[in-house]
Amino acid sequence: MPECPVPCRLAFLIRDLGHGGAQRQLVTLARALAQRSECSLTVVHFYPGPMEADLHAAGIKTVCIGKRHRWDLAGFFFRLLRTFREMRPDVIHGYLHESNLMALLLKPLCGFPKIVWGIRDSQTDAATWGILGKLSFRLNCLLSGYADLIIANSQAGRNYYRKHGYPAERFVVVPNGIDISRYSAKTSGSTGKTFTLIGRLHPMKDHATFLKALAEVSEAQGRIIGQGDAVYMEAMQALASELGVQDRITWEPTRDDLPTLYPLLDCVVSSSAYGEGFSNVLGEAMTSALPCIASDVGDSAWLVNDPAWIFPAGDEAALAERMRAFLALAPEGRHQLGLKNRQRILDHFTVQRMVERTAALIKPSLVGTRCAGSVESSDEAGISSYDDAAISRFQKLSDQTQRVPTSQTRVLWITTGLGTGGAEMMLTQLIGGLSGCHHTVISLTSGGKYVKPLKSLGATVHSLDMPAGKPTPRAVWRLFKFARQSRPTVIMGWMYHGCLVASLARLSTPARVIWNIRQSLYDLALEKRGSAMVIRALALLSRFPEAITYNSEVSARQHEAIGYRKARTRLIPNGFDLSRWGRRLTQPLRRDQPYRLGRFGRYAAMKDYPTFLEAAALIVKKAPQAEFVLVGTGVDEQNEELTTHIHRLNLTKNVQLMGERHDLPELTASLDIAVSSSAFGEGFPNVVGEAMACGVPVVATDIGDTAWVMGDTGRLVPPRNPVALAQACLDILRLPDEERRVLGHEGRERIENHFSLQSVIAEFETLLSHGPERASVPASLNPEY
């Protein structure tokens, strides 16, 4: 199979990293997989545990979610969700019931990774778990059909869970593997008489049968290593006293030096009554060349592979019989029995074999052979062959989830619309400049001025055809469809509604999410009701995107004040194509023609056309021939509200309503003054920068970062003040020709030095390619501000 250049991102999910057998197997598997460069590995756990240190020593990243208590549900799940959304794994491999369930719940919320369930027992002890445990088990049974693959470590476990509704077609067996390099072989047979039981203090381990058997073998000594429920331990110690074996048995807590302990033991006993799948203790002891006695639970009989040392669960007489048989062996006989056990592990249960089998299932390209061929069949002791059909099926699923092996960054832009506007124009310019990326654009609304330019740049453009502010089921379906088809590495939300939908689209495809806010926010009450609701919702969701870019510092601070995450803030101003917005500086100033003052922008409350017109009326009193050029969506004769203002102020002869235009650079360059009268909402005012790029002096209201963009190259006035606006315009018109020319020249120089389109494109290239940590994050956009 050809090698995929993109590593599989694998996340293990487990409740804790204590000393249990499942935890030890996870650590063993993780360490082996981490040595393969094809796999990027993280272990996520709910509670801390001592085996976390073993993973760190192997260079494996771990994330502890920090579940505070059993009823810490909502907060715990949101922390877990945030962790996995940041990781964006290709595969989540759960270990044990609670983790399996969490993995499945995470699937639709973090890009639909493939879900692998790990079954590590042969029979549940859900009856001892309490209400939450029982509910968890039932939910696992009901939802098991939604897992992409289920891996049990024993055939007994597979058989048990199949009877409880788990799907047979996606359920395979991969036995545990023992790291033979960690367990040294016992070099000689012992003459000791001590039988050791290692495992947590729990009814599943059936310490009672062990104690009763010990009582029947008077010369035997007992050793119990493990800890757990205090009430259970007291009951077992009381039983030992009742049986008269308290002086022949020692109790020790869990140990973390088992590899060095095993060779010092005489014989290991597993007396489990139920629940044992593949006994790690038996496997480790056998690897250490120790004789072992085990109850016929789970796959223990298959593992030991010698009926002479297997007894029926709960049968203390049968266990006592095997104890006597062991004590009757000469040291050499014990040694040979131990060596036979070790060879059994070397032949069938090494870590290498387990890793090959697991890797073949999780990511076929991790191994060089066909998946089904590397997961070998075994019919020993009644163990059926592995399910090749399930393995083949998961191969296909795994192939589908791999990221596209391409050097291009695939960017999915989601924007409110593609009509006339500064934000829409900036989006188009960015896509044109980011030629090294593959671009797909989804517009929530249909049509728009920039659809054709975007397509001509090679971008794929889709429309959800949503009525304004009214999402439909069809639109949501189309969103998920287009998002999955585009296979993005980055999803860029553009403007408020685009940011919200970008977060929704992330549910259908694994990708980084970046929001782009394009306006300032002075007062939510000034926004439309629907927009205000979206703005508030984004504040609550702002922990989830990787970064939030703002085109002005004022905008960033305003949004942070209502709850947007400050840690996500990235400041990237707008940029201007200096080849498009040409210099007017060589043109003579037209003293023989009327002054031309322009106000460009869509007709909206934030643009405050009434204040501009009132200022125009004041200017006309001093310069009766002045012309006022108004351009933008809705700025035409069909706008009754606008024309009413014009008639009321007697400006009919002075005002030209041009509506939408496609020759803005030429129109801008024809002006004597460009005016921005916005009352609120401006983040980074494009019309101001465009006029400055054309060498046209600017008069603007002090909104957003207008003052920073202009510097000292124009005139700044308070918003909603027509007198101040008119006076500033007249002051510039009264300047000598050379001073006006210098003012325009300084504006052009400021744009060249600070706001060129190429510098902004470079910022976005860094953000898209390397993530927010590599993008420039100035403490302030304007050190003089």
NUTI-975378 format. One record per residue (C-alpha): x, y, z; residue in three letters. Coordinates in steps of 0.2 Angstrom, whole numbers, plus 5000, padded with zeros to 4 digits. Layout:
BEGIN
XYZALA
...
***
This chain:
BEGIN
500050005000MET
500750174996PRO
501350275010GLU
500350425015CYS
501450575019PRO
500250645032VAL
500350555049PRO
498750485056CYS
498250585071ARG
497750455084LEU
497050505101ALA
496750375115PHE
495450415128LEU
495350325145ILE
494650365162ARG
496250365172ASP
498050315171LEU
498150205186GLY
498950035188HIS
497549935181GLY
497849805167GLY
496949905154ALA
498050055158GLN
499649955157ARG
499149895140GLN
498650065134LEU
500350125139VAL
501249985131THR
500250005115LEU
500550195115ALA
502450175117ARG
502550055103ALA
501450165091LEU
502350325095ALA
503950245088GLN
503150245071ARG
503350415062SER
501750385053GLU
500750405069CYS
500450575079SER
499850515096LEU
499050595111THR
498350505127VAL
496850605135VAL
496250545152HIS
494950605164PHE
495850585180TYR
497750595184PRO
498750435187GLY
500550365190PRO
500650295173MET
500650465165GLU
502450475170ALA
502850325159ASP
502050405144LEU
502950565147HIS
504650465148ALA
504250395131ALA
503950565124GLY
502050545122ILE
500950695125LYS
499550675138THR
498050785142VAL
497150775159CYS
495450845158ILE
495250855177GLY
493550775181LYS
493250845198ARG
491950715204HIS
490750595197ARG
489350725195TRP
490550845186ASP
489650815169LEU
489350975159ALA
490951065164GLY
491950905161PHE
491150875144PHE
491451055138PHE
493351035143ARG
493450875134LEU
492650945119LEU
493751095118ARG
495250975120THR
494750865105PHE
494251015094ARG
495951085096GLU
496750915093MET
495750875077ARG
496150685078PRO
495850565063ASP
495450425075VAL
494850425093ILE
495150255102HIS
494250235118GLY
494750115132TYR
493350045143LEU
491550095143HIS
491450275150GLU
492850325137SER
492050235123ASN
490450325126LEU
491250495127MET
492250455111ALA
490550425102LEU
489750585109LEU
491250685103LEU
491250625085LYS
489950745077PRO
490650895087LEU
492550875082CYS
492450845064GLY
491850665063PHE
493450565067PRO
493350375066LYS
492850305082ILE
493650145089VAL
493050065105TRP
494149965116GLY
493349815126ILE
494549755140ARG
493449635149ASP
492449475146SER
490949515157GLN
490349685164THR
490249715182ASP
488949855179ALA
487949805194ALA
489349875205THR
489450045197TRP
487950135204GLY
486650225194ILE
487850315182LEU
488850155179GLY
487250055174LYS
486650195163LEU
488350205154SER
488350015151PHE
486550025144ARG
487050175133LEU
488550085127ASN
487449935121CYS
486250045113LEU
487450155104LEU
488750025100SER
488150015082GLY
488750185079TYR
490650145083ALA
491650125067ASP
492649985075LEU
492649885091ILE
494149795097ILE
494049665111ALA
495649595119ASN
494749425121SER
493549315112GLN
492649285128ALA
492349475129GLY
491749485111ARG
490549335113ASN
489849425129TYR
489549595121TYR
488849525105ARG
487449445116LYS
487149615123HIS
486849695106GLY
488549745100TYR
488749725081PRO
489649575075ALA
490149645058GLU
491349785066ARG
491849685081PHE
493649605080VAL
494849525093VAL
496649595095VAL
497449505111PRO
498549605122ASN
500349615119GLY
501749595132ILE
503349705131ASP
504549565133ILE
506049685134SER
505349745151ARG
505149575159TYR
506649465162SER
506449275163ALA
506649185180LYS
508349095178THR
507948945189SER
506548855198GLY
506148905215SER
505848795231THR
504648925238GLY
502848895243LYS
502049065241THR
500649095229PHE
500349275224THR
498749355218LEU
498949525210ILE
497549635206GLY
496349765213ARG
495249725228LEU
493649695220HIS
492349555220PRO
492849515201MET
494549455207LYS
493749335219ASP
494949335233HIS
493849235243ALA
494149075233THR
495949105234PHE
495949115253LEU
494848965254LYS
496048865243ALA
497448925253LEU
496648865269ALA
496548685262GLU
498448685258VAL
499248695275SER
501048715269GLU
500548855257ALA
500949045259GLN
499849185252GLY
500349355245ARG
499049475239ILE
499549635230ILE
498349765226GLY
497149895233GLN
495349955231GLY
493749955240ASP
494149975259ALA
492549885264VAL
492949735253TYR
494749725260MET
494049725277GLU
492849585273ALA
494249485265MET
495449505280GLN
494049455291ALA
493749295280LEU
495649255281ALA
495549265300SER
493949155300GLU
494949025289LEU
496449035300GLY
497649085287VAL
497949265293GLN
499649215298ASP
500049135281ARG
499649285270ILE
500349455268THR
499349605261TRP
500249735250GLU
499749895241PRO
499849915222THR
501649915216ARG
502449995201ASP
503949885201ASP
503149725194LEU
504449685181PRO
505749675194THR
504549585206LEU
503949445195TYR
505649345194PRO
505649345213LEU
503949255215LEU
503649065215ASP
501849055207CYS
500549185201VAL
498749145203VAL
497249225194SER
495649175203SER
494449295195SER
492649245195ALA
492049355180TYR
492549505169GLY
494349445165GLU
494649465146GLY
496449455143PHE
497349445160SER
498849565159ASN
499549495176VAL
499549315168LEU
500349375152GLY
501749475162GLU
502049335174ALA
502149205160MET
503349325151THR
504449315167SER
504449125165ALA
503349105180LEU
502148955183PRO
500349015183CYS
498748945189ILE
497149025182ALA
495249015183SER
494348975167ASP
493749155165VAL
493849255149GLY
495349205138ASP
496449145153SER
496248955147ALA
496849005130TRP
498249115136LEU
498948975148VAL
498548835135ASN
498748695148ASP
497148625156PRO
498248555170ALA
498448735177TRP
496648795174ILE
495248775187PHE
493348815186PRO
492948985193ALA
492448985211GLY
493048815214ASP
494248825229GLU
494448635230ALA
495048635211ALA
496248775215LEU
496948695230ALA
497248535220GLU
498248635207ARG
499248725222MET
499748555228ARG
500248495211ALA
501348645210PHE
502148615227LEU
502548435221ALA
503548495207LEU
505448495208ALA
506348655205PRO
506848605188GLU
505048555184GLY
504448725190ARG
505848805179HIS
505348715163GLN
503448755166LEU
503948945167GLY
505048935151LEU
503548855142LYS
502448995148ASN
503749125142ARG
503849035125GLN
501949045123ARG
502049235125ILE
503549255113LEU
502549155100ASP
500849235101HIS
500749385112PHE
502149515109THR
501949695108VAL
502549695090GLN
501149575085ARG
499849685095MET
500449845087VAL
500449775069GLU
498649715072ARG
498049875079THR
498949985067ALA
498249885052ALA
496449925059LEU
496750105064ILE
497750155048LYS
498150035035PRO
499650125029SER
500550105045LEU
501049925040VAL
501649855024GLY
500449715022THR
498649705019ARG
497649735035CYS
496749565035ALA
498449475032GLY
499349555047SER
497949515059VAL
498149325060GLU
496849195063SER
496949075077SER
495848925081ASP
496748875096GLU
495748815111ALA
494148875103GLY
494649045098ILE
493849095081SER
494749185067SER
494749375067TYR
493449455057ASP
494249505040ASP
492749585033ALA
492649705048ALA
494549745046ILE
494349775027SER
492749885030ARG
493749995043PHE
495150005031GLN
494050095019LYS
493350205033LEU
495150245038SER
495650295021ASP
494250415019GLN
494650505035THR
496450545030GLN
496850725025ARG
497250765007VAL
499050735003PRO
499450904996THR
500651044999SER
499251164997GLN
498251245011THR
496351215008ARG
495451365014VAL
493551365016LEU
492851545017TRP
491151565024ILE
490351745022THR
488751825024THR
488651885006GLY
489651934991LEU
488852094987GLY
489552274987THR
490552315003GLY
492252335010GLY
492252175019ALA
491752085003GLU
493152174993MET
494452135005MET
493951945005LEU
494151944986THR
495852034987GLN
496451915000LEU
495951764989ILE
496751834974GLY
498351864984GLY
498451694993LEU
498751604976SER
499651464985GLY
498051404993CYS
496551314986HIS
494951424990HIS
493151374992THR
491951514996VAL
490151485004ILE
489051635003SER
487551625015LEU
486451725003THR
486351714984SER
487151814971GLY
488251964973GLY
489552084964LYS
491051974969TYR
490451804963VAL
491151824946LYS
492851904951PRO
493051754964LEU
492751624951LYS
493951714939SER
495251694952LEU
495051504953GLY
493951494968ALA
492551374970THR
490951474975VAL
489351404982HIS
487851494989SER
486651425002LEU
485251534995ASP
484651575013MET
483351715015PRO
484251845026ALA
484251795044GLY
483251635041LYS
484151475040PRO
483251325032THR
483551135034PRO
484051135015ARG
485351275019ALA
486151175033VAL
486151015023TRP
487051105009ARG
488251185021LEU
488851015027PHE
488850945010LYS
489951085003PHE
491051085018ALA
491450905017ARG
491750914998GLN
493051055000SER
494050955013ARG
494751115021PRO
496251125032THR
495651295038VAL
493851365039ILE
493851555039MET
492251635045GLY
492051815037TRP
490951935047MET
489751885061TYR
488551765052HIS
489951685043GLY
490951655059CYS
489451575067LEU
489151465052VAL
491051425051ALA
490951345069SER
489351245063LEU
490351185048ALA
491751125059ARG
490550985065LEU
490550905048SER
492450915044THR
494050915053PRO
494851085051ALA
495551235060ARG
494351375062VAL
494751555062ILE
493551705064TRP
493651865055ASN
492752015063ILE
492652165051ARG
491852305061GLN
491852395077SER
490552375090LEU
489952535100TYR
488252485105ASP
487352315103LEU
485652415103ALA
486252495087LEU
486352325078GLU
484852235070LYS
484052115082ARG
484651955073GLY
486352025072SER
486452065090ALA
485951885094MET
487251815083VAL
488551935091ILE
488051875109ARG
488151695103ALA
489851715096LEU
490451785113ALA
489951625121LEU
490751515107LEU
492351615106SER
493351485115ARG
493251365101PHE
494051455086PRO
495951445085GLU
496051635082ALA
494951785080ILE
495651915068THR
495052095069TYR
495552235057ASN
495652365070SER
496152375088GLU
494652465094VAL
493552325087SER
494652195096ALA
494452285113ARG
492552315110GLN
492252135107HIS
493352075121GLU
492352185133ALA
490752085129ILE
491551915132GLY
492551875116TYR
494151775121ARG
495651895122LYS
496851755120ALA
496151715103ARG
496451895097THR
497451925081ARG
497652105074LEU
497752115055ILE
497252275047PRO
496552295029ASN
497752315015GLY
497552414999PHE
498152364981ASP
499152514977LEU
499252474959SER
497352484958ARG
497052644969TRP
498152764958GLY
498952924963ARG
498053084958ARG
499553184963LEU
500153234946THR
498453294941GLN
498153484942PRO
497053544956LEU
495453614947ARG
495253794953ARG
494053824937ASP
492853684942GLN
491753654956PRO
492453564971TYR
491953374972ARG
491653294989LEU
491253114989GLY
490353005002ARG
490552814997PHE
489652675006GLY
488052575007ARG
486552655014TYR
486452605032ALA
486152685049ALA
488052665053MET
488552765038LYS
487552915044ASP
487052995027TYR
485953125036PRO
487453205045THR
488353205029PHE
486953295020LEU
486753425034GLU
488553455033ALA
488453475014ALA
487053605016ALA
488253705027LEU
489653695014ILE
488553745000VAL
488253915009LYS
490053945008LYS
490353854991ALA
488753864981PRO
489453764966GLN
490153614977ALA
489653444970GLU
489353294982PHE
489553124974VAL
488652984984LEU
489052804979VAL
488452634986GLY
487152504987THR
485452594990GLY
486152764987VAL
485052804972ASP
483452894966GLU
482452744972GLN
482952774990ASN
481452884996GLU
482152915013GLU
483752985006LEU
482953084992THR
481853165005THR
483353225015HIS
484053294999ILE
482453394995HIS
482253455012ARG
483953525013LEU
483853604995ASN
485353504989LEU
484553434973THR
485653524961LYS
487253484971ASN
487053294975VAL
487353154963GLN
486652984967LEU
487652854958MET
487152694967GLY
488352544965GLU
489852584953ARG
491252474947HIS
492452614944ASP
492752664962LEU
494652694959PRO
494352824945GLU
492852904955LEU
493952914971THR
495352994961ALA
494253124954SER
493753194971LEU
494453344980ASP
493953274997ILE
493353105003ALA
492153105017VAL
491752965030SER
490253015041SER
490052855050SER
489152865067ALA
489652685073PHE
490152515067GLY
491752555057GLU
493152445061GLY
494452485048PHE
493652605036PRO
494152555018ASN
493452715010VAL
494652815020VAL
496152705015GLY
495652694997GLU
495552884996ALA
497252905005MET
497952784992ALA
497352894978CYS
498153044986GLY
496453124991VAL
496353215007PRO
495053145019VAL
493853215032VAL
493153075043ALA
492253045060THR
493252975074ASP
492552795074ILE
493452635075GLY
495252645070ASP
494952785058THR
496152905068ALA
497552775067TRP
497352745048VAL
497352935044MET
498752985056GLY
498953165054ASP
498653165035THR
496753225036GLY
495453295047ARG
494653205061LEU
492953265069VAL
491653195081PRO
490253085075PRO
488553155072ARG
489153335071ASN
488753415054PRO
489453575059VAL
491153505063ALA
491153395048LEU
490753545037ALA
492053655045GLN
493453525042ALA
492953515024CYS
493053695021LEU
494653715030ASP
495453595018ILE
494653675003LEU
495353845008ARG
497153775009LEU
498353834996PRO
498553714981ASP
500253654987GLU
499753615005GLU
498253514998ARG
499353424987ARG
500553385001VAL
499153325012LEU
498653204999GLY
500453144996HIS
500653115015GLU
499053005015GLY
499752905000ARG
501452875009GLU
500552825025ARG
499652685016ILE
501152635006GLU
502152615023ASN
500852535034HIS
499352465024PHE
499952385008SER
498952235002LEU
500552135001GLN
500952155019SER
499252105024VAL
499251955013ILE
500851905021ALA
500051905038GLU
498651795032PHE
499851675024GLU
500751655041THR
499151635050LEU
498551505037LEU
500151405036SER
500851405053HIS
499351445065GLY
499051595076PRO
500651575086GLU
501751625071ARG
500651765065ALA
501151945072SER
500251995087VAL
500652175091PRO
500152235108ALA
499452385100SER
499152415081LEU
499652595084ASN
501052635096PRO
500452815096GLU
498652775099TYR
***
